[in-house]
Amino acid sequence: MGDAYGAEPSGTARPDGTRRSYTQWEYFFALRQRLDGPDAPRKPIYVYFADPGYLKDHPVEQAPELADLQKEFIATIRRSGKDYQKFGSVDELRWKILSDVIGVRDPDRKPINLPDLSLGSLFKGRDAFLEDLRQRLGAGAGRAAAITAHRAVHGLGGVGKTRAAIEYAWRHADDYTALLFVSAPSAAELRARLADLVGVLAIETVQTAVDPRLAEVLRWLDDHPGWLLILDGVDTEEAAREAHRLLVPLRAGHVLITSRIAHWRAGVEPLELHVLAQADAVAFLLERTPHRHHKPDDAAGAAAIARNRLRREIGRAILRPR
């Protein structure tokens, strides 16, 4: 679902003069409506909204009256109260439909298990950081080079390390053959979550124990170049040692680590992520709340919220046991 109204039936084909595009009629048909006769059984409906960033990058030229009809249709859907999903790229949309709706396992589909979609235009103040990360990872044009470049993004808790890693993945999705995400707060969980990738990677196995499944995943990573693997929350020395032992020897993809640990062994280069600049935090808050009633002091209020959040995060960092 985006800004485009699309094609519509001719005037003589509109019952009671109702004006809807073909896509809109499909939606209402699925809701049991019929042009004549009794209502039919309702069909499953899945709606995916294009996020603001995607709409900005794909503007639509159409008559104002058609734009208004589409806005009215979108408002009707939103009033239903359903929690519809969003997409920021065609690849995200394809992934969501295949994994959430159709439920099939396509051997040619790019393996993706990122926990969140892109924020699109809401992702503020990190462009320079992502570009630096891109240069350091050393991936060229097209698919990622078949080498492993390890980077650890570290900083205060809540500073946005995980979000930055996920946005990097979506921004460069076309350069990778797989986008993989593993939570790793401990060595044991790191191994278990890596072993769980057998499902995401469509590895056929009869193994149920962690170690044999982990070995198959590591073998897959070694045999399939071009992937990106995010290890999230590697905040203990034990987990960091295990991540280094398991993944530094790999040479077929990129490993991106998010961690509060600043110092890493050879083979993992730390890249510090600083707190979001106040101007960027204000811009995020104002764009994130577009439907509220605007007031002259909105910018000042958003700045105060940003300052208070920063103070809390710094306080937690000071009090956190080392």
Secondary structure, DSSP 8 states (H G I E B T S, - for coil): --S-------GGGSGGG----HHHHHHHHHTT--SSSS---------EEE-HHHHHHS-----HHHHHHHHHHHHHHHHT----EEESSHHHHHHHIIIIII----TTS--B--SS---GGG--S-HHHHHHHHHHHT--SSS--SS-EEEEEE-STTSSHHHHHHHHHHHTGGG-SEEEEEE-SSHHHHHHHHHTHHHHTT------SHHHHHHHHHHHHHHS-SEEEEEE---SHHHHHHHHHHHTT--SEEEEEEES-----TTEEEEE-----HHHHHHHHHHH-TTS---TTHHHHHHHHHHHHHHHHHHHHHHS--
